[in-house]
Amino acid sequence: MKKYKIGYTTGVYDMFHIGHLNLIKRAKQQCDHLIVGVSTDQLVLQSKNKKPVIPFEERFEIIEALKCVDEVVAQINKDKFAAWEKYKFNAMFVGDDWKGNILFQEAEVKLRNVDVDVVYFPYTKNISSTKLKDVITNLEISYEG
């Protein structure tokens, strides 16, 4: 396993779950200093056309409290190269559910030119914030019915 000086990963981290934790812990195992970007409410609204369940400040605080996280920053846009220009990380860690996505294909090319590795981790199966929201919605419906 390659070890990096500075690693970077991002997410919305709405309804924080074990999949989020798995990715962050694996990222920290591969770097000395882990920077985690938390998407702002405005970015989530703009990119997913929905408001997060948990407000940005609270999601930021949750990530900040993790002992495997060295630094938390606000992710105000999805431009990974702009993030590299600001934070100068050596590796970006991503769930493999994003592999092949145009955003990451473009980022891989740009980051490769500055000797930054994009490392994909296996997606934690059977869990996502969307699935959690669906379960909660179905529980609410069954209680109302």
Secondary structure by P-SEA (a helix, b strand, c coil): cccccbbbbbcccccccaaaaaaaaaaaaaccbbbbbbbcaaaaaaaccccccccaaaaaaaaaacccccbbbbbccccaaaaaaaccccbbbbcccccccaaaaaaaaaaaaaccccccccccccccaaaaaaaaaaaaaaaac
